[in-house]
Amino acid sequence: FPTWVCGCCGALRPRYKRLVDNIFPEDPEDGLVKANMEKLTFYALSAPEKLDRIGAYLSERLSRDVARHRYGYVCIAMEALDQLLMACHCQSINLFVESFLKMVRKLLESDKPSLQILGTNSFVKFANIEEDTPSYHRSYDFFVSRFSEMCHSSYEDPDIRTKIRMAGIKGLQGVVRKTVNDELQANIWDPQHMDKIVPSLLFNLQSGERTESRSPSPLQASEKEKESPVELTERCFRELLGRAAYGNIKNAITPVLMHLDNHSLWEGKTFAVRCFKIIMYSIQSQHSHLVIQQLLGHLDANSKNSATVRAGIVEVLLEAAAIASSGSVGPTVLEVFNTLLRQLRLSVDYELTGSYDGNTNIGTKIIKAHEERQLQEAVIRTIGSFANTLPTYQRSEVMLFIMGKIPVPGVHLALPSTGSGPEGTRMIQIMLLKSLVQVTAGFQTTNMLTALPNSFLEPLLSFSLTEDPEARLLVLQILLSLIDRHDNRPKFSNIRYSGREHYETLFALLGLLSVELANEEVVVDLIRLTLALQDLALSTDEALPVYNRCAVHALAAAYLNLICQLTTVPAFCQHIHEVIEARQKESPFLLPEDVFIDNPKLLSSLEKVEGDVLFLQSKITEVLGGSGYNTERLATPYVPQYTDEDRLSKRKSIGETISLQVEVESRNSPEKEERTPTEEITFETLKNAIVDSVGMEEQERERRRLVVEKFQKAPFEEIAAHCGARATLLQSKLNQIFEITIRPPPSPSGTISSGYGQTQSRSVPIYEMKFPDLCVY
């Protein structure tokens, strides 16, 4: 055709097409023609209705250039699209965006890495634009899938592979930014999207752990840091979690749990812990308990998995609890501890039966006892970690909750073993007492009654009377934690004599009682207790071994030496020091430095421990009484309150409780109306009272026993009749008292006469009363 025909045809082309054509140079190496690009941008801003046509035409040219492998022109087209997108925010931009996303999709579908990275970069620029008008129909499903696929790129060249993966991470970050705040667009928190996004990010975090071991040279460190996909992945992951609202936490965490399961990453612990540290620090603090609840549920779901897997989940829980702010365990505090205690019980059963189903013949997995022990210790540490996040009142509830779970032989099994028998019961007792040690560690309270209520103290002390030495030691450690409110425990635990831990812990407990609760009355009781310990060591009824007798004597000496210095009564201190000096000369095996050692030199028997080597109750009473102490209680024999029956039931029987009430009533009974004549008190009377006191105690004890036996064995009808008669008598006496004391109020109007010539008081309403004039004003 002639040239004028071509020129004519060119002149007939729409202006927007001519403006688009003009931005492309003859040689793509020259890049975008900037002057013509400015004209195109001005035109688009002046005629926004043409923007969608400009986008469609650019898309058409780019598709043709991709097909012809003219990648220079492809880059120019994308640059033009980016600039138009950044400049235009009119209402008609939605159609232009469709063309733009079509371009990006075309590039991402390409096999050429450079085009994939180019398309990703353009998408990220688009993601950072805040559009004036929302889109009702735009879909990002393709982009989520494609960017996730790029995150898993296995391209041969490692440098190009890294660039593709980083592009995928940036693309996912862009999708999240674009959709997370727009309710009209695709819900990025749907499982179909989260199940692709989260594993892609975790894959790159995990890959980074393997590559980070090859540390770059110092000169290249900053460059490599910028190029590392690990930091980019972590930043993207944190941003995703930080944007998660209350209802989206579960969908974000579930893929994490599944990824760790599918790739056996619980057993290594380090990566799982790192993931959940990122999670706990990134989510909003008020949502922490949701993550913890999901972890607890996952732990239950893996109850029959290997001990290493369960231990990994527990370790993650431990770290999560440490990060969680105070009280963030949520409303189901006790459910957290219930789950952990249930895992303890299951682990004990698995260890002792060797099977996950309680039957040793069909167990399909080999259970390793040492792995179960490691899990048990991890659970106990986690219980302590959770307790440390709780306020004081909730920690008290947890202490009572755990105490109620400890099985007592012959009474109840709060955590029944499936097949582990008595040994399982013993192990569960030990594990739960260890848990209490963790919960009470660092427990601070201003009120000791709050820390040691009877509902907690009585069952705890009952376990101090068991035959298991480990359980007794744990009870002492729990008491130490609860009583020590001023961090004095280390001062008592670091005594210079190494030896038997039970005696050292008991000495620390007595010492803490002295400094935390000491007043004159308590000091006297503690001295009374120490003298009772000395009597125990001297008694032949208990059949204690020689070492135990010597150890108790040594403990009494060490404690009295401490308490005499606290009381600062010179005569008391002198007596204690005289006894210690006598022991150093005559009986060194009764002192700590000769008993609490590896190979103590002991006698074969302790039949003749007497005289100067014993602390005398009479002497202590004399010197303390002279200094103003009330020493009456020192003369009262120390009798432990717990009997074998109390130890089993951990509570007093109903019959015993009723008997105590009746005993009080009988002492103040109105049946004894006759009064005994006043007895003349003489020296002889006092002497007889002192001499007969022992016999009276025996009689009183026998009378109490008969009362208790009556209410335990007598028929119900007899007890009811007895109580009913007493109630009737009491009511009659009350009526007599009321008749004597209660009178109608005096009446200003005087009295009225009854029909029998007697005067009777008449009560007049106050508004009918007549008052003297002086009273009215």
C-alpha positions in Angstrom: 0.0 0.0 0.0 1.1 3.6 -0.5 2.5 5.4 2.5 -0.4 7.7 2.7 -2.8 4.8 3.2 -0.7 3.6 6.2 -0.6 7.1 7.6 -4.3 7.4 7.1 -5.0 4.1 8.9 -2.7 5.2 11.7 -4.6 8.4 12.1 -7.8 6.5 12.3 -6.6 4.4 15.3 -8.1 5.4 18.7 -6.1 7.9 20.6 -5.5 5.7 23.6 -4.0 3.0 21.4 -1.7 5.5 19.8 -0.6 6.7 23.2 0.0 3.2 24.3 2.0 2.3 21.2 4.2 5.4 21.6 5.5 4.3 25.0 7.3 1.3 23.3 10.7 2.2 21.7 12.0 0.5 18.6 14.7 -1.2 20.6 13.4 -2.7 23.9 16.8 -2.2 25.4 16.1 1.5 25.5 13.3 1.0 28.0 10.1 2.8 28.5 9.7 6.2 26.6 9.2 8.4 29.7 7.9 11.5 27.9 5.2 9.4 26.1 4.4 7.6 29.4 3.6 10.9 31.0 1.2 11.8 28.1 -0.5 8.4 28.6 -0.8 8.9 32.3 -2.3 12.4 31.8 -4.8 11.1 29.3 -5.8 8.3 31.7 -6.4 10.8 34.5 -8.3 13.2 32.2 -10.5 10.5 30.7 -10.9 7.8 33.4 -13.6 6.0 31.4 -10.8 5.0 28.9 -8.7 3.3 31.6 -10.2 -0.1 31.2 -9.6 0.1 27.4 -6.0 1.1 28.0 -5.6 -1.9 30.3 -7.2 -4.3 27.9 -4.9 -3.0 25.0 -1.8 -3.3 27.2 -2.9 -6.8 28.1 -3.3 -7.8 24.5 0.2 -6.5 23.6 1.8 -8.2 26.6 0.2 -11.6 25.7 1.4 -11.3 22.2 4.9 -10.4 23.3 5.0 -13.3 25.8 4.0 -15.7 23.0 6.8 -14.3 20.7 9.4 -14.3 23.6 9.9 -10.6 23.3 10.6 -10.3 27.0 12.0 -6.7 26.8 8.6 -5.4 25.6 6.9 -7.6 28.3 8.9 -5.7 31.0 8.0 -2.4 29.4 4.3 -3.3 29.4 4.4 -4.3 33.1 6.2 -1.1 34.0 3.5 0.9 32.2 0.8 -1.0 34.0 2.4 -0.4 37.4 2.7 3.3 36.8 -0.9 3.6 35.7 -2.1 1.6 38.7 -0.1 3.8 41.1 -1.4 7.0 39.5 -5.1 6.3 39.0 -7.6 5.7 41.9 -10.9 6.5 40.1 -14.0 4.5 40.4 -13.5 2.8 37.1 -10.2 1.3 38.2 -11.8 -2.1 38.9 -11.9 -3.0 35.3 -8.4 -1.9 34.8 -7.4 -4.1 37.8 -8.9 -7.1 36.1 -6.7 -6.5 33.1 -3.7 -6.0 35.3 -4.3 -9.2 37.3 -4.8 -11.0 34.0 -1.3 -9.8 33.0 0.2 -10.9 36.3 -1.5 -14.3 36.0 0.0 -14.7 32.5 3.5 -14.0 33.8 3.1 -16.3 36.8 2.0 -19.2 34.5 5.2 -18.8 32.5 8.0 -21.3 32.9 10.6 -18.5 32.9 11.7 -17.6 36.4 12.4 -14.0 35.4 8.7 -13.5 34.3 7.4 -15.2 37.5 9.5 -12.8 39.6 8.4 -9.8 37.4 4.7 -10.7 37.8 5.2 -11.2 41.6 6.8 -7.8 42.0 3.9 -6.1 40.1 1.4 -8.0 42.3 3.1 -6.8 45.5 3.0 -3.2 44.2 -0.7 -3.6 43.6 -1.2 -5.2 47.0 0.1 -2.1 48.7 -2.5 0.2 47.0 -5.6 1.1 49.0 -8.5 1.1 46.5 -11.2 3.6 46.8 -13.9 1.1 45.8 -14.1 -2.6 46.8 -14.4 -5.4 44.4 -17.3 -7.9 44.8 -16.2 -10.5 42.4 -12.4 -10.6 42.4 -10.8 -14.0 43.2 -7.4 -14.6 44.6 -7.5 -18.4 44.6 -5.1 -18.8 41.7 -2.6 -16.4 43.3 -2.6 -18.2 46.7 -2.0 -21.6 44.9 0.7 -20.2 42.6 2.6 -18.3 45.2 2.4 -21.3 47.6 3.8 -23.5 44.7 6.6 -21.0 44.2 7.5 -21.2 47.9 8.2 -24.9 47.4 10.3 -24.4 44.2 12.9 -27.1 43.5 14.6 -25.2 40.6 18.1 -26.7 39.9 20.1 -23.5 40.3 20.1 -22.7 44.0 20.3 -18.9 43.5 17.4 -18.9 41.2 15.5 -21.3 43.5 16.0 -18.9 46.4 14.7 -15.9 44.3 11.6 -17.9 43.2 10.9 -18.9 46.8 11.3 -15.4 48.1 9.0 -14.2 45.3 6.4 -16.7 46.5 6.7 -15.5 50.1 6.3 -11.8 49.0 3.3 -12.8 46.9 1.6 -14.5 49.8 2.3 -11.5 51.9 0.7 -9.3 49.3 -2.4 -11.5 49.1 -2.8 -11.3 52.9 -2.4 -7.5 52.9 -4.9 -7.1 50.0 -7.6 -9.3 51.5 -7.4 -9.4 55.2 -9.1 -6.0 55.8 -11.7 -6.2 53.1 -14.8 -8.1 54.2 -16.2 -8.0 50.6 -13.3 -9.9 49.2 -12.2 -13.5 49.5 -11.8 -14.7 53.1 -8.1 -15.5 53.4 -8.7 -17.2 56.7 -10.7 -20.0 55.2 -9.1 -23.4 55.7 -8.7 -23.9 51.9 -6.3 -20.9 51.9 -4.7 -21.3 55.3 -3.8 -24.9 54.5 -1.7 -23.6 51.6 -0.2 -20.4 53.0 0.9 -21.6 56.5 2.7 -24.8 55.4 4.5 -22.8 52.6 5.8 -20.4 55.2 6.8 -23.2 57.6 8.6 -25.0 54.8 10.8 -22.0 54.2 11.4 -21.5 58.0 12.5 -25.1 58.2 14.7 -24.9 55.1 16.3 -21.8 56.6 17.4 -23.8 59.7 19.4 -26.2 57.5 21.1 -23.5 55.4 21.8 -21.1 58.3 24.4 -23.5 59.6 26.7 -22.4 56.7 27.6 -19.0 58.1 28.7 -16.4 55.4 31.9 -14.5 55.6 31.8 -11.2 57.5 32.0 -9.2 54.3 29.1 -11.0 52.8 27.0 -11.2 55.9 24.8 -8.1 55.3 24.2 -9.0 51.7 23.3 -12.6 52.6 21.0 -11.3 55.4 19.0 -9.3 52.9 18.8 -12.2 50.5 17.8 -14.8 53.1 14.3 -16.1 52.7 14.2 -17.0 56.4 13.8 -13.5 57.8 11.4 -12.6 55.0 9.3 -15.7 55.9 9.3 -15.0 59.6 8.2 -11.4 59.0 5.4 -12.6 56.7 4.3 -15.2 59.2 4.3 -12.6 62.1 2.3 -10.2 60.0 -0.3 -12.9 59.1 -0.7 -13.9 62.8 -0.8 -10.3 64.0 -3.8 -9.7 61.7 -5.7 -12.7 63.0 -8.9 -11.8 64.8 -10.5 -14.0 67.6 -12.4 -16.2 65.3 -9.5 -16.8 62.9 -6.9 -18.1 65.4 -8.0 -21.7 65.1 -7.7 -21.7 61.2 -4.2 -20.2 61.4 -2.9 -22.7 64.1 -4.4 -25.9 62.8 -2.2 -26.1 59.7 0.8 -25.5 62.0 -0.1 -28.5 64.0 -0.7 -30.6 60.9 2.6 -29.6 59.4 4.5 -30.6 62.5 2.7 -33.9 62.6 3.2 -34.7 58.9 6.9 -34.0 58.9 7.6 -35.5 62.4 8.9 -32.2 63.7 7.6 -32.6 67.3 10.4 -35.0 68.2 13.2 -32.5 67.4 11.4 -30.0 69.7 13.6 -27.1 68.6 11.7 -26.2 65.4 8.3 -26.7 67.0 9.3 -24.5 69.9 10.6 -21.9 67.5 7.3 -21.9 65.6 5.1 -21.4 68.6 7.4 -18.7 70.1 6.8 -16.8 66.8 3.1 -17.5 67.2 2.8 -16.5 70.9 4.8 -13.3 70.4 2.9 -12.3 67.2 -0.8 -12.8 68.0 -2.7 -10.4 70.2 -2.1 -11.2 73.8 -5.8 -11.6 74.6 -5.9 -14.6 72.2 -3.1 -16.5 73.9 -5.4 -18.9 75.6 -6.9 -20.0 72.3 -3.4 -21.3 71.2 -2.9 -23.0 74.5 -6.3 -24.7 74.2 -5.5 -26.0 70.7 -2.2 -27.4 71.9 -4.0 -29.1 74.8 -6.5 -30.6 72.4 -3.7 -31.8 70.1 -2.0 -33.4 73.1 -5.1 -35.3 73.9 -5.4 -36.3 70.2 -1.9 -37.8 70.4 -2.5 -39.7 73.7 -1.4 -43.0 72.1 1.4 -41.6 70.0 5.1 -42.1 71.0 6.4 -40.5 74.2 8.8 -38.3 72.2 5.9 -36.8 70.2 3.9 -36.1 73.4 7.0 -34.7 75.1 7.5 -32.4 72.2 4.0 -31.0 72.4 4.4 -30.6 76.2 7.6 -28.7 75.7 5.9 -26.4 73.3 3.1 -25.9 75.9 5.8 -25.1 78.5 7.3 -22.3 76.3 3.8 -21.0 75.4 2.8 -20.8 79.0 6.0 -18.9 79.8 5.3 -16.3 77.1 1.6 -16.0 77.9 0.7 -13.0 80.1 -0.8 -13.4 83.5 -4.2 -15.0 83.5 -4.2 -15.6 79.7 -4.9 -19.3 80.3 -8.5 -18.3 79.9 -11.7 -19.2 81.7 -11.0 -22.9 81.7 -8.0 -22.8 84.1 -8.7 -26.1 85.8 -9.3 -27.8 82.4 -5.7 -27.0 81.5 -4.4 -28.8 84.6 -6.9 -31.6 84.2 -5.5 -32.4 80.7 -1.9 -32.3 82.0 -2.8 -34.5 85.0 -4.6 -37.0 82.7 -1.5 -37.2 80.5 0.6 -38.0 83.6 -1.8 -40.8 84.5 -1.7 -42.3 81.0 2.1 -42.1 80.9 2.4 -44.0 84.2 0.0 -46.7 82.8 2.0 -47.0 79.6 5.3 -47.2 81.5 4.1 -50.0 83.8 1.9 -52.0 81.4 4.2 -51.6 78.4 1.2 -51.0 76.1 -1.1 -48.2 75.0 -4.2 -50.3 75.5 -3.5 -51.9 78.8 -2.9 -55.4 77.4 0.7 -56.4 77.2 0.0 -59.1 74.5 -1.4 -56.9 71.8 0.7 -53.7 72.1 1.7 -52.7 68.6 4.3 -50.1 69.6 7.3 -50.5 71.8 7.1 -48.3 74.9 10.4 -47.1 76.3 10.3 -46.4 80.1 13.0 -43.7 80.0 11.1 -41.8 77.3 7.9 -41.9 79.4 9.9 -40.7 82.4 11.2 -37.8 80.4 7.6 -37.0 79.3 6.4 -37.1 83.0 9.1 -34.6 84.0 8.2 -32.4 81.1 4.5 -32.4 82.1 5.4 -31.6 85.7 7.5 -28.6 84.6 4.7 -27.4 82.4 2.2 -27.6 85.3 4.6 -25.3 87.2 5.0 -23.0 84.2 1.2 -22.6 83.9 0.8 -22.0 87.6 3.4 -19.2 87.5 1.1 -17.2 85.0 -1.8 -17.3 87.5 -2.8 -14.8 90.2 -2.6 -16.0 93.8 -6.2 -16.9 94.2 -6.3 -19.1 91.1 -3.1 -20.8 92.1 -4.7 -21.7 95.4 -7.6 -23.3 93.5 -5.1 -25.3 91.4 -3.4 -26.5 94.6 -6.7 -27.8 95.9 -7.6 -29.2 92.5 -4.4 -31.2 92.3 -4.7 -32.4 96.0 -8.2 -33.7 95.2 -6.7 -35.8 92.4 -4.1 -37.6 94.5 -5.4 -41.2 95.0 -5.6 -42.4 98.6 -5.5 -46.2 99.0 -8.7 -47.6 100.4 -10.7 -44.4 99.9 -10.7 -43.2 96.4 -8.7 -43.2 93.2 -9.3 -39.8 91.6 -7.2 -40.8 88.6 -7.9 -44.5 88.2 -5.2 -46.6 86.7 -6.3 -48.9 83.9 -4.0 -51.7 84.7 -0.9 -50.5 86.6 -2.1 -51.6 90.1 -0.7 -50.4 93.4 2.7 -49.4 91.9 0.7 -47.2 89.5 -1.1 -45.6 92.4 2.2 -44.9 94.2 3.7 -43.4 91.1 0.7 -41.2 90.5 0.9 -40.0 94.1 4.6 -39.1 93.6 3.9 -37.3 90.2 1.1 -35.2 91.6 3.1 -34.3 94.7 5.9 -33.2 92.4 3.4 -31.2 90.5 2.4 -29.5 93.7 6.0 -28.7 94.4 6.1 -26.9 91.1 2.8 -25.1 91.7 3.8 -23.9 95.1 7.3 -22.8 94.1 7.5 -19.0 94.6 4.0 -18.8 96.0 3.6 -15.6 97.9 0.7 -14.8 100.2 0.2 -12.2 103.0 -2.3 -14.5 104.8 -1.0 -17.9 105.9 -4.6 -19.2 106.3 -5.2 -18.5 102.6 -2.0 -20.5 101.7 -2.8 -23.4 104.0 -6.5 -23.9 104.4 -7.6 -27.0 106.2 -9.0 -28.6 103.1 -5.5 -28.6 101.7 -3.3 -28.9 104.8 -5.0 -32.0 106.3 -4.7 -34.2 103.3 -1.2 -32.9 102.6 -0.1 -33.8 106.2 -1.7 -37.2 105.8 0.7 -38.0 103.0 3.6 -37.1 105.3 2.7 -40.2 107.3 3.0 -42.7 104.4 5.6 -45.3 104.2 7.0 -43.9 100.9 10.1 -41.8 101.8 9.9 -39.9 98.5 6.3 -38.8 99.2 7.3 -37.6 102.7 10.2 -35.6 101.3 7.9 -34.0 98.7 5.4 -33.0 101.4 8.2 -31.2 103.3 9.3 -29.4 100.2 5.7 -28.2 99.6 5.4 -26.9 103.1 8.7 -25.1 102.8 7.4 -23.3 99.6 4.2 -22.2 101.3 5.7 -21.1 104.6 8.7 -19.2 103.1 7.4 -15.8 102.3 10.7 -13.9 102.5 13.1 -16.1 100.5 14.8 -17.4 103.6 14.8 -21.0 102.4 18.3 -21.0 100.8 19.7 -19.9 104.2 18.5 -23.1 105.8 19.1 -25.5 102.9 22.8 -24.7 102.6 23.8 -26.1 106.0 27.4 -27.3 105.9 26.8 -31.0 106.8 25.8 -33.1 103.8 23.7 -36.1 104.5 20.2 -37.3 104.8 17.9 -35.0 102.8 14.8 -35.7 104.9 16.5 -34.4 108.1 18.0 -31.4 106.4 14.6 -30.5 104.9 12.9 -31.0 108.3 15.5 -28.7 109.9 14.8 -26.1 107.2 11.0 -26.4 107.8 11.5 -25.9 111.6 13.8 -22.9 110.9 11.3 -21.3 108.5 8.5 -21.7 111.0 10.7 -20.0 113.6 11.4 -16.9 111.5 8.1 -16.6 109.6 5.5 -17.4 112.4 7.5 -17.0 115.6 6.0 -15.3 118.6 6.4 -16.4 122.2 3.5 -18.9 122.0 4.7 -20.5 118.8 8.3 -20.7 120.1 7.1 -22.6 123.1 5.2 -25.0 120.9 8.2 -25.5 118.7 10.4 -26.3 121.7 7.7 -28.7 122.9 7.8 -30.4 119.5 11.6 -30.7 119.7 11.4 -32.3 123.1 8.8 -34.7 121.7 11.3 -35.6 119.0 13.9 -36.3 121.6 11.4 -38.5 123.5 10.7 -40.3 120.2 14.4 -41.1 119.8 14.5 -42.4 123.4 11.4 -44.5 123.1 11.8 -48.2 122.6 8.2 -48.7 121.4 8.9 -47.4 117.8 11.7 -49.8 117.0 13.7 -47.2 115.2 17.1 -48.1 113.8 20.1 -46.7 115.6 20.9 -44.3 112.8 17.4 -42.8 112.9 17.6 -42.3 116.7 21.0 -40.6 116.4 19.7 -38.4 113.5 16.7 -37.3 115.5 18.9 -36.4 118.5 21.2 -34.5 116.1 18.2 -32.7 114.5 16.9 -31.7 117.9 20.3 -30.3 119.0 20.7 -28.3 115.7 17.3 -26.8 116.0 17.4 -25.9 119.7 20.8 -24.3 119.1 19.1 -22.2 116.4 16.0 -21.3 118.4 18.0 -20.4 121.6 19.8 -17.7 119.6 16.5 -16.4 118.3 15.0 -16.1 121.8 18.1 -14.4 123.3 17.4 -15.8 126.8 20.9 -16.2 128.2 20.0 -19.0 130.7 18.2 -21.0 127.9 21.2 -20.6 125.6 23.6 -21.7 128.4 21.6 -24.9 128.9 21.6 -25.8 125.2 25.3 -25.1 124.9 26.1 -27.2 128.0 24.2 -30.2 126.5 26.0 -29.8 123.2 29.4 -29.6 124.9 28.6 -32.7 126.9 27.7 -34.5 123.7 30.9 -33.4 122.1 32.8 -35.1 124.9 30.7 -38.1 125.7 28.4 -38.8 122.7 29.5 -37.1 119.4 27.2 -39.5 117.5 24.3 -37.4 118.7 25.5 -34.2 116.9 25.0 -33.3 113.2 28.6 -33.2 112.3 29.1 -36.8 113.3 25.7 -38.2 112.0 25.0 -36.4 108.7 28.2 -37.7 107.0 28.8 -40.6 104.6 30.1 -43.2 107.1 29.0 -42.2 110.6 30.5 -44.0 113.6 27.6 -45.2 115.6 27.1 -47.5 118.6 25.3 -50.9 118.2 22.5 -49.7 120.5 21.4 -46.6 122.3 20.1 -48.0 125.6 21.8 -45.6 127.9 21.3 -42.1 126.6 20.7 -40.1 129.7 22.0 -37.4 132.0 23.9 -34.4 130.7 23.6 -35.3 127.0 19.8 -34.7 127.0 17.8 -31.5 126.9 15.7 -31.3 130.0 12.1 -30.1 129.9 12.2 -29.0 133.5 15.3 -26.9 133.0 13.9 -25.3 129.8 10.6 -24.6 131.6 12.4 -22.9 134.5 14.7 -20.6 132.4 12.0 -19.6 129.9 9.4 -19.1 132.7 11.8 -16.8 134.4 12.0 -14.7 131.3 8.3 -14.2 131.0 7.4 -17.0 128.6 4.2 -18.9 129.3 5.6 -22.4 129.7 2.4 -24.2 130.8 2.2 -26.1 127.5 5.7 -27.5 127.9 4.3 -29.8 130.6 1.6 -31.1 128.3 2.7 -34.3 126.5 2.8 -33.9 122.7 0.3 -36.3 121.1 0.0 -36.3 117.2 -3.5 -35.6 116.1 -3.7 -38.1 113.2 -4.8 -41.7 113.8 -4.7 -44.5 111.3 -8.3 -44.0 110.6 -7.9 -40.3 109.9 -5.0 -41.0 107.7 -7.1 -43.2 105.5 -10.3 -41.2 105.4 -8.7 -37.8 105.6 -11.8 -36.6 107.4 -13.6 -37.1 110.7 -16.6 -39.4 110.6 -20.1 -38.1 111.0 -20.6 -40.0 114.3 -17.5 -38.5 115.7 -18.7 -35.0 114.8 -22.0 -35.6 116.4 -20.4 -37.0 119.5 -18.4 -33.8 120.0 -21.6 -31.7 119.8 -23.3 -34.0 122.3 -20.3 -33.9 124.6 -20.5 -30.1 124.7 -24.2 -30.3 125.4 -23.8 -32.8 128.2 -21.3 -30.5 130.0 -23.8 -27.6 130.0 -26.9 -29.7 130.3 -29.9 -28.1 132.1 -30.7 -31.6 133.6 -28.1 -31.0 136.3 -30.3 -28.5 138.1 -28.9 -29.2 141.6 -25.8 -27.3 142.4 -23.0 -28.9 144.2 -22.0 -27.0 147.4 -19.0 -24.8 147.1 -15.9 -26.8 147.9 -13.3 -25.4 150.2 -10.0 -25.3 148.3 -7.0 -26.3 150.5 -3.4 -27.3 149.9 -4.6 -30.9 150.2 -7.2 -30.4 147.5 -4.6 -29.0 145.1 -2.2 -31.8 145.8 -4.9 -34.4 145.1 -5.9 -32.7 141.9 -2.3 -32.8 140.7 -1.8 -36.5 141.7 -5.1 -37.6 140.2 -4.7 -35.7 137.0 -3.4 -38.7 135.1 -6.4 -40.8 136.3 -8.8 -38.1 135.4 -7.4 -38.0 131.9 -7.9 -41.7 131.5 -11.5 -41.4 132.7 -12.1 -38.5 130.4 -10.6 -40.5 127.4 -12.8 -43.5 128.3 -15.9 -41.4 128.6 -15.3 -39.9 125.2 -14.7 -43.3 123.7 -18.1 -44.5 125.0 -19.9 -41.4 123.6 -18.4 -42.0 120.2 -19.2 -45.7 120.3 -22.7 -45.0 121.3 -23.3 -42.7 118.3 -21.5 -45.1 116.0 -23.3 -48.3 117.0 -26.6 -47.4 118.6 -29.8 -47.7 116.6 -31.0 -44.6 114.8 -34.3 -44.6 116.8 -32.5 -44.6 120.1 -30.3 -41.6 119.0 -33.3 -39.8 117.6 -35.3 -40.3 120.8 -32.4 -39.1 123.0 -31.9 -36.0 120.9 -35.7 -35.3 120.8 -36.1 -35.5 124.5 -33.2 -33.1 125.0 -34.7 -30.7 122.5 -38.1 -30.8 124.3 -36.4 -30.1 127.6 -34.4 -27.3 126.2 -37.5 -25.7 124.7 -39.4 -25.9 128.0 -36.5 -24.1 129.8 -36.5 -21.4 127.2 -40.2 -20.9 127.6 -39.7 -20.4 131.4 -37.0 -17.9 130.7 -39.1 -16.0 128.3 -42.1 -15.8 130.7 -39.8 -14.3 133.4 -38.0 -11.8 131.2 -40.6 -10.6 128.7 -43.3 -8.2 129.9 -45.7 -5.9 128.0 -44.6 -2.3 127.8 -45.9 0.0 130.6 -48.9 2.0 129.7 -49.3 5.7 130.5 -53.1 5.2 130.7 -52.7 3.0 133.7 -53.9 -0.5 134.4 -57.2 -2.3 133.8 -59.0 -4.7 136.1 -59.7 -8.2 135.1 -62.8 -10.0 136.0 -61.3 -11.7 139.0 -60.3 -8.6 140.8 -56.7 -8.7 139.5 -55.0 -5.8 137.8 -53.6 -6.5 134.3 -51.3 -4.3 132.3 -52.8 -3.1 129.1 -50.6 -2.1 126.2 -51.8 1.1 124.5 -50.7 2.1 121.0 -48.4 5.0 121.1 -50.7 7.3 119.2 -53.4 6.9 121.9 -51.0 7.6 124.8 -51.5 10.9 126.7 -48.2 12.7 127.4 -47.7 15.5 129.9 -47.7 19.0 128.5 -43.9 19.4 129.1 -43.2 16.5 126.7 -45.2 18.1 123.8 -43.6 20.9 121.8 
